[in-house]
Amino acid sequence: MDLGEFTREKEPLLYKLQGVVAHDGTLKAGHYIAAVRQLEGIAFRTINDDEVRKISTGMGNVTELKKPGTLRQDFDPCILFYSKFAT
């Protein structure tokens, strides 16, 4: 994600998605799932109770986290974790 356009200098200011906490369910009931980027920096793994599963092998962006490998269909991100990317 480039936030440079929102700065005075208009120079690239890059951030990389590192993890997501998401809610799977409704307002009255549901389940929380986490997805974190692996150390090599591309694929994500979901952490769902006692199960850890690799979920992406592509570009490693947030659209790949829409269906995090659970039996349920909904995946609503509620907390996103980014780290500053060196330019």
HTML snippet that shows the backbone in 3Dmol.js (N, CA, C, O; Angstrom):
<script src="https://3Dmol.org/build/3Dmol-min.js"></script>
<div id="view" style="width:600px;height:400px;position:relative"></div>
<script>
const pdb = `
ATOM      1  N   MET A   1       0.857  -1.147   0.000  1.00  0.00           N
ATOM      2  CA  MET A   1       0.000   0.000   0.000  1.00  0.00           C
ATOM      3  C   MET A   1       0.917   1.227   0.000  1.00  0.00           C
ATOM      4  O   MET A   1       1.848   1.322   0.800  1.00  0.00           O
ATOM      5  N   ASP A   2       0.639   2.153  -0.902  1.00  0.00           N
ATOM      6  CA  ASP A   2       1.441   3.368  -1.005  1.00  0.00           C
ATOM      7  C   ASP A   2       0.632   4.554  -0.489  1.00  0.00           C
ATOM      8  O   ASP A   2      -0.394   4.916  -1.066  1.00  0.00           O
ATOM      9  N   LEU A   3       1.102   5.151   0.599  1.00  0.00           N
ATOM     10  CA  LEU A   3       0.433   6.314   1.178  1.00  0.00           C
ATOM     11  C   LEU A   3       1.134   7.621   0.807  1.00  0.00           C
ATOM     12  O   LEU A   3       0.804   8.679   1.342  1.00  0.00           O
ATOM     13  N   GLY A   4       2.097   7.545  -0.107  1.00  0.00           N
ATOM     14  CA  GLY A   4       2.862   8.713  -0.490  1.00  0.00           C
ATOM     15  C   GLY A   4       2.035   9.856  -1.039  1.00  0.00           C
ATOM     16  O   GLY A   4       2.380  11.019  -0.830  1.00  0.00           O
ATOM     17  N   GLU A   5       0.958   9.557  -1.733  1.00  0.00           N
ATOM     18  CA  GLU A   5       0.129  10.621  -2.306  1.00  0.00           C
ATOM     19  C   GLU A   5      -0.541  11.478  -1.237  1.00  0.00           C
ATOM     20  O   GLU A   5      -1.033  12.566  -1.534  1.00  0.00           O
ATOM     21  N   PHE A   6      -0.564  10.996   0.002  1.00  0.00           N
ATOM     22  CA  PHE A   6      -1.192  11.745   1.091  1.00  0.00           C
ATOM     23  C   PHE A   6      -0.182  12.555   1.910  1.00  0.00           C
ATOM     24  O   PHE A   6      -0.532  13.131   2.940  1.00  0.00           O
ATOM     25  N   THR A   7       1.066  12.596   1.450  1.00  0.00           N
ATOM     26  CA  THR A   7       2.103  13.352   2.142  1.00  0.00           C
ATOM     27  C   THR A   7       2.448  14.617   1.359  1.00  0.00           C
ATOM     28  O   THR A   7       2.088  14.741   0.189  1.00  0.00           O
ATOM     29  N   ARG A   8       3.134  15.542   1.993  1.00  0.00           N
ATOM     30  CA  ARG A   8       3.535  16.779   1.316  1.00  0.00           C
ATOM     31  C   ARG A   8       4.553  16.522   0.212  1.00  0.00           C
ATOM     32  O   ARG A   8       4.510  17.161  -0.839  1.00  0.00           O
ATOM     33  N   GLU A   9       5.469  15.588   0.449  1.00  0.00           N
ATOM     34  CA  GLU A   9       6.537  15.315  -0.507  1.00  0.00           C
ATOM     35  C   GLU A   9       6.073  14.511  -1.717  1.00  0.00           C
ATOM     36  O   GLU A   9       6.726  14.544  -2.760  1.00  0.00           O
ATOM     37  N   LYS A  10       4.961  13.790  -1.598  1.00  0.00           N
ATOM     38  CA  LYS A  10       4.410  12.934  -2.660  1.00  0.00           C
ATOM     39  C   LYS A  10       5.388  11.840  -3.091  1.00  0.00           C
ATOM     40  O   LYS A  10       5.300  11.334  -4.210  1.00  0.00           O
ATOM     41  N   GLU A  11       6.316  11.475  -2.207  1.00  0.00           N
ATOM     42  CA  GLU A  11       7.239  10.383  -2.489  1.00  0.00           C
ATOM     43  C   GLU A  11       6.636   9.080  -1.987  1.00  0.00           C
ATOM     44  O   GLU A  11       5.799   9.094  -1.085  1.00  0.00           O
ATOM     45  N   PRO A  12       7.050   7.951  -2.561  1.00  0.00           N
ATOM     46  CA  PRO A  12       6.493   6.670  -2.129  1.00  0.00           C
ATOM     47  C   PRO A  12       6.649   6.446  -0.620  1.00  0.00           C
ATOM     48  O   PRO A  12       7.718   6.677  -0.056  1.00  0.00           O
ATOM     49  N   LEU A  13       5.599   6.007   0.002  1.00  0.00           N
ATOM     50  CA  LEU A  13       5.584   5.644   1.415  1.00  0.00           C
ATOM     51  C   LEU A  13       4.858   4.303   1.479  1.00  0.00           C
ATOM     52  O   LEU A  13       3.632   4.252   1.587  1.00  0.00           O
ATOM     53  N   LEU A  14       5.627   3.226   1.411  1.00  0.00           N
ATOM     54  CA  LEU A  14       5.076   1.891   1.208  1.00  0.00           C
ATOM     55  C   LEU A  14       4.909   1.114   2.505  1.00  0.00           C
ATOM     56  O   LEU A  14       5.772   1.145   3.382  1.00  0.00           O
ATOM     57  N   TYR A  15       3.790   0.419   2.608  1.00  0.00           N
ATOM     58  CA  TYR A  15       3.501  -0.467   3.726  1.00  0.00           C
ATOM     59  C   TYR A  15       3.077  -1.819   3.173  1.00  0.00           C
ATOM     60  O   TYR A  15       2.441  -1.900   2.123  1.00  0.00           O
ATOM     61  N   LYS A  16       3.437  -2.884   3.894  1.00  0.00           N
ATOM     62  CA  LYS A  16       3.140  -4.250   3.468  1.00  0.00           C
ATOM     63  C   LYS A  16       2.213  -4.906   4.482  1.00  0.00           C
ATOM     64  O   LYS A  16       2.462  -4.850   5.686  1.00  0.00           O
ATOM     65  N   LEU A  17       1.149  -5.525   3.995  1.00  0.00           N
ATOM     66  CA  LEU A  17       0.217  -6.230   4.871  1.00  0.00           C
ATOM     67  C   LEU A  17       0.914  -7.432   5.491  1.00  0.00           C
ATOM     68  O   LEU A  17       1.468  -8.270   4.779  1.00  0.00           O
ATOM     69  N   GLN A  18       0.887  -7.519   6.827  1.00  0.00           N
ATOM     70  CA  GLN A  18       1.548  -8.613   7.539  1.00  0.00           C
ATOM     71  C   GLN A  18       0.562  -9.569   8.207  1.00  0.00           C
ATOM     72  O   GLN A  18       0.879 -10.741   8.412  1.00  0.00           O
ATOM     73  N   GLY A  19      -0.624  -9.079   8.547  1.00  0.00           N
ATOM     74  CA  GLY A  19      -1.578  -9.944   9.222  1.00  0.00           C
ATOM     75  C   GLY A  19      -2.963  -9.342   9.255  1.00  0.00           C
ATOM     76  O   GLY A  19      -3.147  -8.135   9.092  1.00  0.00           O
ATOM     77  N   VAL A  20      -3.937 -10.214   9.470  1.00  0.00           N
ATOM     78  CA  VAL A  20      -5.341  -9.819   9.511  1.00  0.00           C
ATOM     79  C   VAL A  20      -6.024 -10.594  10.623  1.00  0.00           C
ATOM     80  O   VAL A  20      -5.806 -11.795  10.779  1.00  0.00           O
ATOM     81  N   VAL A  21      -6.843  -9.908  11.388  1.00  0.00           N
ATOM     82  CA  VAL A  21      -7.759 -10.573  12.311  1.00  0.00           C
ATOM     83  C   VAL A  21      -9.136 -10.367  11.708  1.00  0.00           C
ATOM     84  O   VAL A  21      -9.512  -9.245  11.368  1.00  0.00           O
ATOM     85  N   ALA A  22      -9.881 -11.445  11.579  1.00  0.00           N
ATOM     86  CA  ALA A  22     -11.176 -11.364  10.917  1.00  0.00           C
ATOM     87  C   ALA A  22     -12.250 -12.057  11.738  1.00  0.00           C
ATOM     88  O   ALA A  22     -11.976 -12.945  12.545  1.00  0.00           O
ATOM     89  N   HIS A  23     -13.476 -11.623  11.505  1.00  0.00           N
ATOM     90  CA  HIS A  23     -14.634 -12.228  12.154  1.00  0.00           C
ATOM     91  C   HIS A  23     -15.402 -13.015  11.121  1.00  0.00           C
ATOM     92  O   HIS A  23     -15.637 -12.545  10.008  1.00  0.00           O
ATOM     93  N   ASP A  24     -15.788 -14.211  11.496  1.00  0.00           N
ATOM     94  CA  ASP A  24     -16.530 -15.110  10.620  1.00  0.00           C
ATOM     95  C   ASP A  24     -17.864 -15.383  11.308  1.00  0.00           C
ATOM     96  O   ASP A  24     -17.910 -16.127  12.288  1.00  0.00           O
ATOM     97  N   GLY A  25     -18.944 -14.794  10.811  1.00  0.00           N
ATOM     98  CA  GLY A  25     -20.247 -15.016  11.417  1.00  0.00           C
ATOM     99  C   GLY A  25     -21.112 -13.780  11.399  1.00  0.00           C
ATOM    100  O   GLY A  25     -21.021 -12.960  10.486  1.00  0.00           O
ATOM    101  N   THR A  26     -21.961 -13.646  12.419  1.00  0.00           N
ATOM    102  CA  THR A  26     -22.899 -12.532  12.515  1.00  0.00           C
ATOM    103  C   THR A  26     -22.548 -11.663  13.717  1.00  0.00           C
ATOM    104  O   THR A  26     -21.582 -11.939  14.427  1.00  0.00           O
ATOM    105  N   LEU A  27     -23.340 -10.605  13.943  1.00  0.00           N
ATOM    106  CA  LEU A  27     -23.118  -9.747  15.106  1.00  0.00           C
ATOM    107  C   LEU A  27     -23.395 -10.477  16.414  1.00  0.00           C
ATOM    108  O   LEU A  27     -22.791 -10.154  17.437  1.00  0.00           O
ATOM    109  N   LYS A  28     -24.292 -11.450  16.398  1.00  0.00           N
ATOM    110  CA  LYS A  28     -24.677 -12.157  17.620  1.00  0.00           C
ATOM    111  C   LYS A  28     -23.841 -13.396  17.895  1.00  0.00           C
ATOM    112  O   LYS A  28     -23.756 -13.839  19.040  1.00  0.00           O
ATOM    113  N   ALA A  29     -23.229 -13.957  16.878  1.00  0.00           N
ATOM    114  CA  ALA A  29     -22.439 -15.170  17.052  1.00  0.00           C
ATOM    115  C   ALA A  29     -21.382 -15.227  15.969  1.00  0.00           C
ATOM    116  O   ALA A  29     -21.559 -14.677  14.882  1.00  0.00           O
ATOM    117  N   GLY A  30     -20.296 -15.887  16.270  1.00  0.00           N
ATOM    118  CA  GLY A  30     -19.262 -16.004  15.268  1.00  0.00           C
ATOM    119  C   GLY A  30     -17.960 -16.525  15.830  1.00  0.00           C
ATOM    120  O   GLY A  30     -17.903 -17.074  16.930  1.00  0.00           O
ATOM    121  N   HIS A  31     -16.924 -16.337  15.048  1.00  0.00           N
ATOM    122  CA  HIS A  31     -15.630 -16.909  15.362  1.00  0.00           C
ATOM    123  C   HIS A  31     -14.556 -15.979  14.805  1.00  0.00           C
ATOM    124  O   HIS A  31     -14.728 -15.426  13.718  1.00  0.00           O
ATOM    125  N   TYR A  32     -13.462 -15.798  15.523  1.00  0.00           N
ATOM    126  CA  TYR A  32     -12.352 -14.979  15.036  1.00  0.00           C
ATOM    127  C   TYR A  32     -11.261 -15.864  14.455  1.00  0.00           C
ATOM    128  O   TYR A  32     -10.961 -16.937  14.978  1.00  0.00           O
ATOM    129  N   ILE A  33     -10.674 -15.389  13.359  1.00  0.00           N
ATOM    130  CA  ILE A  33      -9.614 -16.092  12.646  1.00  0.00           C
ATOM    131  C   ILE A  33      -8.476 -15.094  12.431  1.00  0.00           C
ATOM    132  O   ILE A  33      -8.721 -13.908  12.210  1.00  0.00           O
ATOM    133  N   ALA A  34      -7.243 -15.570  12.494  1.00  0.00           N
ATOM    134  CA  ALA A  34      -6.090 -14.711  12.173  1.00  0.00           C
ATOM    135  C   ALA A  34      -5.390 -15.273  10.952  1.00  0.00           C
ATOM    136  O   ALA A  34      -5.351 -16.486  10.749  1.00  0.00           O
ATOM    137  N   ALA A  35      -4.840 -14.386  10.143  1.00  0.00           N
ATOM    138  CA  ALA A  35      -4.002 -14.779   9.015  1.00  0.00           C
ATOM    139  C   ALA A  35      -2.723 -13.961   9.117  1.00  0.00           C
ATOM    140  O   ALA A  35      -2.773 -12.740   9.264  1.00  0.00           O
ATOM    141  N   VAL A  36      -1.573 -14.633   9.039  1.00  0.00           N
ATOM    142  CA  VAL A  36      -0.290 -13.949   9.161  1.00  0.00           C
ATOM    143  C   VAL A  36       0.618 -14.332   8.000  1.00  0.00           C
ATOM    144  O   VAL A  36       0.592 -15.458   7.504  1.00  0.00           O
ATOM    145  N   ARG A  37       1.422 -13.354   7.584  1.00  0.00           N
ATOM    146  CA  ARG A  37       2.366 -13.593   6.492  1.00  0.00           C
ATOM    147  C   ARG A  37       3.509 -14.463   7.002  1.00  0.00           C
ATOM    148  O   ARG A  37       4.002 -14.259   8.112  1.00  0.00           O
ATOM    149  N   GLN A  38       3.928 -15.431   6.193  1.00  0.00           N
ATOM    150  CA  GLN A  38       5.058 -16.283   6.543  1.00  0.00           C
ATOM    151  C   GLN A  38       6.362 -15.508   6.450  1.00  0.00           C
ATOM    152  O   GLN A  38       6.407 -14.434   5.851  1.00  0.00           O
ATOM    153  N   LEU A  39       7.407 -16.041   7.032  1.00  0.00           N
ATOM    154  CA  LEU A  39       8.694 -15.349   7.075  1.00  0.00           C
ATOM    155  C   LEU A  39       9.267 -15.060   5.692  1.00  0.00           C
ATOM    156  O   LEU A  39       9.944 -14.048   5.515  1.00  0.00           O
ATOM    157  N   GLU A  40       9.012 -15.927   4.699  1.00  0.00           N
ATOM    158  CA  GLU A  40       9.568 -15.669   3.374  1.00  0.00           C
ATOM    159  C   GLU A  40       8.874 -14.516   2.680  1.00  0.00           C
ATOM    160  O   GLU A  40       9.336 -14.050   1.639  1.00  0.00           O
ATOM    161  N   GLY A  41       7.757 -14.044   3.250  1.00  0.00           N
ATOM    162  CA  GLY A  41       7.154 -12.804   2.794  1.00  0.00           C
ATOM    163  C   GLY A  41       6.095 -12.881   1.724  1.00  0.00           C
ATOM    164  O   GLY A  41       5.638 -11.833   1.267  1.00  0.00           O
ATOM    165  N   ILE A  42       5.665 -14.079   1.288  1.00  0.00           N
ATOM    166  CA  ILE A  42       4.650 -14.144   0.238  1.00  0.00           C
ATOM    167  C   ILE A  42       3.358 -14.785   0.749  1.00  0.00           C
ATOM    168  O   ILE A  42       2.321 -14.127   0.821  1.00  0.00           O
ATOM    169  N   ALA A  43       3.424 -16.048   1.098  1.00  0.00           N
ATOM    170  CA  ALA A  43       2.214 -16.780   1.484  1.00  0.00           C
ATOM    171  C   ALA A  43       1.746 -16.390   2.883  1.00  0.00           C
ATOM    172  O   ALA A  43       2.528 -15.926   3.713  1.00  0.00           O
ATOM    173  N   PHE A  44       0.457 -16.589   3.120  1.00  0.00           N
ATOM    174  CA  PHE A  44      -0.146 -16.383   4.429  1.00  0.00           C
ATOM    175  C   PHE A  44      -0.533 -17.739   5.012  1.00  0.00           C
ATOM    176  O   PHE A  44      -0.731 -18.714   4.287  1.00  0.00           O
ATOM    177  N   ARG A  45      -0.635 -17.775   6.327  1.00  0.00           N
ATOM    178  CA  ARG A  45      -1.178 -18.947   7.026  1.00  0.00           C
ATOM    179  C   ARG A  45      -2.318 -18.464   7.905  1.00  0.00           C
ATOM    180  O   ARG A  45      -2.226 -17.416   8.544  1.00  0.00           O
ATOM    181  N   THR A  46      -3.393 -19.240   7.931  1.00  0.00           N
ATOM    182  CA  THR A  46      -4.483 -18.913   8.837  1.00  0.00           C
ATOM    183  C   THR A  46      -4.279 -19.670  10.139  1.00  0.00           C
ATOM    184  O   THR A  46      -3.800 -20.804  10.156  1.00  0.00           O
ATOM    185  N   ILE A  47      -4.650 -19.022  11.210  1.00  0.00           N
ATOM    186  CA  ILE A  47      -4.628 -19.646  12.527  1.00  0.00           C
ATOM    187  C   ILE A  47      -6.070 -19.657  12.998  1.00  0.00           C
ATOM    188  O   ILE A  47      -6.661 -18.607  13.249  1.00  0.00           O
ATOM    189  N   ASN A  48      -6.624 -20.838  13.113  1.00  0.00           N
ATOM    190  CA  ASN A  48      -8.026 -21.029  13.436  1.00  0.00           C
ATOM    191  C   ASN A  48      -8.112 -22.088  14.524  1.00  0.00           C
ATOM    192  O   ASN A  48      -8.094 -23.284  14.235  1.00  0.00           O
ATOM    193  N   ASP A  49      -8.204 -21.653  15.767  1.00  0.00           N
ATOM    194  CA  ASP A  49      -8.174 -22.550  16.922  1.00  0.00           C
ATOM    195  C   ASP A  49      -6.876 -23.354  16.904  1.00  0.00           C
ATOM    196  O   ASP A  49      -5.800 -22.768  17.028  1.00  0.00           O
ATOM    197  N   ASP A  50      -6.943 -24.679  16.752  1.00  0.00           N
ATOM    198  CA  ASP A  50      -5.730 -25.493  16.788  1.00  0.00           C
ATOM    199  C   ASP A  50      -5.234 -25.865  15.395  1.00  0.00           C
ATOM    200  O   ASP A  50      -4.382 -26.744  15.260  1.00  0.00           O
ATOM    201  N   GLU A  51      -5.749 -25.217  14.366  1.00  0.00           N
ATOM    202  CA  GLU A  51      -5.365 -25.537  12.994  1.00  0.00           C
ATOM    203  C   GLU A  51      -4.612 -24.365  12.359  1.00  0.00           C
ATOM    204  O   GLU A  51      -5.042 -23.215  12.453  1.00  0.00           O
ATOM    205  N   VAL A  52      -3.482 -24.674  11.710  1.00  0.00           N
ATOM    206  CA  VAL A  52      -2.729 -23.677  10.939  1.00  0.00           C
ATOM    207  C   VAL A  52      -2.697 -24.182   9.511  1.00  0.00           C
ATOM    208  O   VAL A  52      -2.324 -25.328   9.260  1.00  0.00           O
ATOM    209  N   ARG A  53      -3.095 -23.314   8.557  1.00  0.00           N
ATOM    210  CA  ARG A  53      -3.223 -23.735   7.170  1.00  0.00           C
ATOM    211  C   ARG A  53      -2.647 -22.670   6.236  1.00  0.00           C
ATOM    212  O   ARG A  53      -2.896 -21.477   6.410  1.00  0.00           O
ATOM    213  N   LYS A  54      -1.874 -23.118   5.243  1.00  0.00           N
ATOM    214  CA  LYS A  54      -1.350 -22.207   4.223  1.00  0.00           C
ATOM    215  C   LYS A  54      -2.500 -21.853   3.286  1.00  0.00           C
ATOM    216  O   LYS A  54      -3.226 -22.733   2.824  1.00  0.00           O
ATOM    217  N   ILE A  55      -2.665 -20.531   3.003  1.00  0.00           N
ATOM    218  CA  ILE A  55      -3.826 -20.144   2.205  1.00  0.00           C
ATOM    219  C   ILE A  55      -3.524 -19.412   0.928  1.00  0.00           C
ATOM    220  O   ILE A  55      -4.431 -19.225   0.117  1.00  0.00           O
ATOM    221  N   SER A  56      -2.287 -18.982   0.698  1.00  0.00           N
ATOM    222  CA  SER A  56      -2.033 -18.292  -0.557  1.00  0.00           C
ATOM    223  C   SER A  56      -0.625 -18.558  -1.038  1.00  0.00           C
ATOM    224  O   SER A  56       0.294 -18.764  -0.245  1.00  0.00           O
ATOM    225  N   THR A  57      -0.471 -18.551  -2.333  1.00  0.00           N
ATOM    226  CA  THR A  57       0.856 -18.705  -2.925  1.00  0.00           C
ATOM    227  C   THR A  57       1.076 -17.649  -3.993  1.00  0.00           C
ATOM    228  O   THR A  57       2.072 -17.696  -4.714  1.00  0.00           O
ATOM    229  N   GLY A  58       0.158 -16.696  -4.104  1.00  0.00           N
ATOM    230  CA  GLY A  58       0.232 -15.671  -5.136  1.00  0.00           C
ATOM    231  C   GLY A  58       1.008 -14.453  -4.688  1.00  0.00           C
ATOM    232  O   GLY A  58       2.110 -14.571  -4.152  1.00  0.00           O
ATOM    233  N   MET A  59       0.436 -13.285  -4.906  1.00  0.00           N
ATOM    234  CA  MET A  59       1.110 -12.022  -4.624  1.00  0.00           C
ATOM    235  C   MET A  59       1.067 -11.639  -3.142  1.00  0.00           C
ATOM    236  O   MET A  59       1.758 -10.704  -2.739  1.00  0.00           O
ATOM    237  N   GLY A  60       0.292 -12.322  -2.341  1.00  0.00           N
ATOM    238  CA  GLY A  60       0.255 -12.035  -0.912  1.00  0.00           C
ATOM    239  C   GLY A  60      -0.468 -10.757  -0.563  1.00  0.00           C
ATOM    240  O   GLY A  60      -0.042 -10.035   0.339  1.00  0.00           O
ATOM    241  N   ASN A  61      -1.567 -10.457  -1.264  1.00  0.00           N
ATOM    242  CA  ASN A  61      -2.313  -9.238  -0.947  1.00  0.00           C
ATOM    243  C   ASN A  61      -3.608  -9.580  -0.232  1.00  0.00           C
ATOM    244  O   ASN A  61      -3.962 -10.751  -0.098  1.00  0.00           O
ATOM    245  N   VAL A  62      -4.303  -8.566   0.221  1.00  0.00           N
ATOM    246  CA  VAL A  62      -5.475  -8.767   1.069  1.00  0.00           C
ATOM    247  C   VAL A  62      -6.615  -9.485   0.348  1.00  0.00           C
ATOM    248  O   VAL A  62      -7.415 -10.149   1.007  1.00  0.00           O
ATOM    249  N   THR A  63      -6.718  -9.382  -0.963  1.00  0.00           N
ATOM    250  CA  THR A  63      -7.812 -10.060  -1.674  1.00  0.00           C
ATOM    251  C   THR A  63      -7.687 -11.566  -1.562  1.00  0.00           C
ATOM    252  O   THR A  63      -8.690 -12.271  -1.669  1.00  0.00           O
ATOM    253  N   GLU A  64      -6.491 -12.076  -1.352  1.00  0.00           N
ATOM    254  CA  GLU A  64      -6.314 -13.516  -1.186  1.00  0.00           C
ATOM    255  C   GLU A  64      -6.816 -13.998   0.168  1.00  0.00           C
ATOM    256  O   GLU A  64      -6.941 -15.204   0.381  1.00  0.00           O
ATOM    257  N   LEU A  65      -7.105 -13.088   1.079  1.00  0.00           N
ATOM    258  CA  LEU A  65      -7.554 -13.468   2.413  1.00  0.00           C
ATOM    259  C   LEU A  65      -9.068 -13.484   2.534  1.00  0.00           C
ATOM    260  O   LEU A  65      -9.585 -13.696   3.631  1.00  0.00           O
ATOM    261  N   LYS A  66      -9.795 -13.270   1.448  1.00  0.00           N
ATOM    262  CA  LYS A  66     -11.260 -13.224   1.513  1.00  0.00           C
ATOM    263  C   LYS A  66     -11.848 -14.552   1.950  1.00  0.00           C
ATOM    264  O   LYS A  66     -12.832 -14.570   2.690  1.00  0.00           O
ATOM    265  N   LYS A  67     -11.279 -15.652   1.517  1.00  0.00           N
ATOM    266  CA  LYS A  67     -11.748 -16.989   1.897  1.00  0.00           C
ATOM    267  C   LYS A  67     -10.580 -17.730   2.540  1.00  0.00           C
ATOM    268  O   LYS A  67      -9.810 -18.381   1.833  1.00  0.00           O
ATOM    269  N   PRO A  68     -10.430 -17.650   3.857  1.00  0.00           N
ATOM    270  CA  PRO A  68      -9.208 -18.127   4.502  1.00  0.00           C
ATOM    271  C   PRO A  68      -9.136 -19.620   4.772  1.00  0.00           C
ATOM    272  O   PRO A  68      -8.428 -20.031   5.691  1.00  0.00           O
ATOM    273  N   GLY A  69      -9.829 -20.436   4.021  1.00  0.00           N
ATOM    274  CA  GLY A  69      -9.697 -21.869   4.188  1.00  0.00           C
ATOM    275  C   GLY A  69     -10.497 -22.450   5.326  1.00  0.00           C
ATOM    276  O   GLY A  69     -10.123 -23.488   5.871  1.00  0.00           O
ATOM    277  N   THR A  70     -11.586 -21.812   5.701  1.00  0.00           N
ATOM    278  CA  THR A  70     -12.449 -22.359   6.745  1.00  0.00           C
ATOM    279  C   THR A  70     -13.659 -22.991   6.083  1.00  0.00           C
ATOM    280  O   THR A  70     -13.853 -22.862   4.874  1.00  0.00           O
ATOM    281  N   LEU A  71     -14.452 -23.658   6.858  1.00  0.00           N
ATOM    282  CA  LEU A  71     -15.682 -24.248   6.322  1.00  0.00           C
ATOM    283  C   LEU A  71     -16.758 -23.189   6.111  1.00  0.00           C
ATOM    284  O   LEU A  71     -17.687 -23.399   5.331  1.00  0.00           O
ATOM    285  N   ARG A  72     -16.645 -22.070   6.787  1.00  0.00           N
ATOM    286  CA  ARG A  72     -17.622 -21.002   6.649  1.00  0.00           C
ATOM    287  C   ARG A  72     -17.297 -20.145   5.431  1.00  0.00           C
ATOM    288  O   ARG A  72     -16.175 -20.192   4.927  1.00  0.00           O
ATOM    289  N   GLN A  73     -18.256 -19.367   4.954  1.00  0.00           N
ATOM    290  CA  GLN A  73     -18.065 -18.565   3.750  1.00  0.00           C
ATOM    291  C   GLN A  73     -17.735 -17.104   4.017  1.00  0.00           C
ATOM    292  O   GLN A  73     -17.081 -16.474   3.186  1.00  0.00           O
ATOM    293  N   ASP A  74     -18.162 -16.540   5.141  1.00  0.00           N
ATOM    294  CA  ASP A  74     -17.939 -15.127   5.402  1.00  0.00           C
ATOM    295  C   ASP A  74     -16.571 -14.903   6.040  1.00  0.00           C
ATOM    296  O   ASP A  74     -16.100 -15.715   6.837  1.00  0.00           O
ATOM    297  N   PHE A  75     -15.945 -13.785   5.673  1.00  0.00           N
ATOM    298  CA  PHE A  75     -14.648 -13.429   6.235  1.00  0.00           C
ATOM    299  C   PHE A  75     -14.573 -11.918   6.233  1.00  0.00           C
ATOM    300  O   PHE A  75     -14.295 -11.310   5.199  1.00  0.00           O
ATOM    301  N   ASP A  76     -14.817 -11.303   7.381  1.00  0.00           N
ATOM    302  CA  ASP A  76     -14.862  -9.846   7.476  1.00  0.00           C
ATOM    303  C   ASP A  76     -13.657  -9.339   8.270  1.00  0.00           C
ATOM    304  O   ASP A  76     -13.660  -9.414   9.498  1.00  0.00           O
ATOM    305  N   PRO A  77     -12.620  -8.820   7.586  1.00  0.00           N
ATOM    306  CA  PRO A  77     -11.458  -8.298   8.299  1.00  0.00           C
ATOM    307  C   PRO A  77     -11.851  -7.174   9.250  1.00  0.00           C
ATOM    308  O   PRO A  77     -12.632  -6.295   8.885  1.00  0.00           O
ATOM    309  N   CYS A  78     -11.315  -7.200  10.464  1.00  0.00           N
ATOM    310  CA  CYS A  78     -11.618  -6.128  11.419  1.00  0.00           C
ATOM    311  C   CYS A  78     -10.355  -5.436  11.913  1.00  0.00           C
ATOM    312  O   CYS A  78     -10.424  -4.288  12.352  1.00  0.00           O
ATOM    313  N   ILE A  79      -9.204  -6.098  11.855  1.00  0.00           N
ATOM    314  CA  ILE A  79      -7.933  -5.469  12.210  1.00  0.00           C
ATOM    315  C   ILE A  79      -6.902  -5.891  11.157  1.00  0.00           C
ATOM    316  O   ILE A  79      -6.733  -7.078  10.878  1.00  0.00           O
ATOM    317  N   LEU A  80      -6.219  -4.902  10.581  1.00  0.00           N
ATOM    318  CA  LEU A  80      -5.170  -5.166   9.591  1.00  0.00           C
ATOM    319  C   LEU A  80      -3.842  -4.701  10.166  1.00  0.00           C
ATOM    320  O   LEU A  80      -3.766  -3.617  10.743  1.00  0.00           O
ATOM    321  N   PHE A  81      -2.797  -5.502  10.019  1.00  0.00           N
ATOM    322  CA  PHE A  81      -1.463  -5.163  10.508  1.00  0.00           C
ATOM    323  C   PHE A  81      -0.533  -4.940   9.334  1.00  0.00           C
ATOM    324  O   PHE A  81      -0.395  -5.808   8.471  1.00  0.00           O
ATOM    325  N   TYR A  82       0.114  -3.769   9.296  1.00  0.00           N
ATOM    326  CA  TYR A  82       1.043  -3.417   8.234  1.00  0.00           C
ATOM    327  C   TYR A  82       2.409  -3.110   8.824  1.00  0.00           C
ATOM    328  O   TYR A  82       2.514  -2.697   9.979  1.00  0.00           O
ATOM    329  N   SER A  83       3.459  -3.313   8.027  1.00  0.00           N
ATOM    330  CA  SER A  83       4.798  -2.875   8.407  1.00  0.00           C
ATOM    331  C   SER A  83       5.315  -1.950   7.301  1.00  0.00           C
ATOM    332  O   SER A  83       4.964  -2.106   6.131  1.00  0.00           O
ATOM    333  N   LYS A  84       6.149  -0.993   7.690  1.00  0.00           N
ATOM    334  CA  LYS A  84       6.701  -0.067   6.714  1.00  0.00           C
ATOM    335  C   LYS A  84       7.698  -0.810   5.841  1.00  0.00           C
ATOM    336  O   LYS A  84       8.546  -1.556   6.329  1.00  0.00           O
ATOM    337  N   PHE A  85       7.577  -0.590   4.542  1.00  0.00           N
ATOM    338  CA  PHE A  85       8.401  -1.253   3.547  1.00  0.00           C
ATOM    339  C   PHE A  85       9.500  -0.287   3.122  1.00  0.00           C
ATOM    340  O   PHE A  85       9.208   0.829   2.692  1.00  0.00           O
ATOM    341  N   ALA A  86      10.757  -0.701   3.238  1.00  0.00           N
ATOM    342  CA  ALA A  86      11.876   0.174   2.881  1.00  0.00           C
ATOM    343  C   ALA A  86      11.898   0.444   1.377  1.00  0.00           C
ATOM    344  O   ALA A  86      11.736  -0.470   0.569  1.00  0.00           O
ATOM    345  N   THR A  87      12.100   1.704   1.015  1.00  0.00           N
ATOM    346  CA  THR A  87      12.158   2.065  -0.406  1.00  0.00           C
ATOM    347  C   THR A  87      13.579   2.249  -0.863  1.00  0.00           C
ATOM    348  O   THR A  87      13.817   2.555  -2.032  1.00  0.00           O
TER     349      THR A  87
END
`;
const viewer = $3Dmol.createViewer("view");
viewer.addModel(pdb, "pdb");
viewer.setStyle({}, {cartoon: {color: "spectrum"}});
viewer.zoomTo();
viewer.render();
</script>
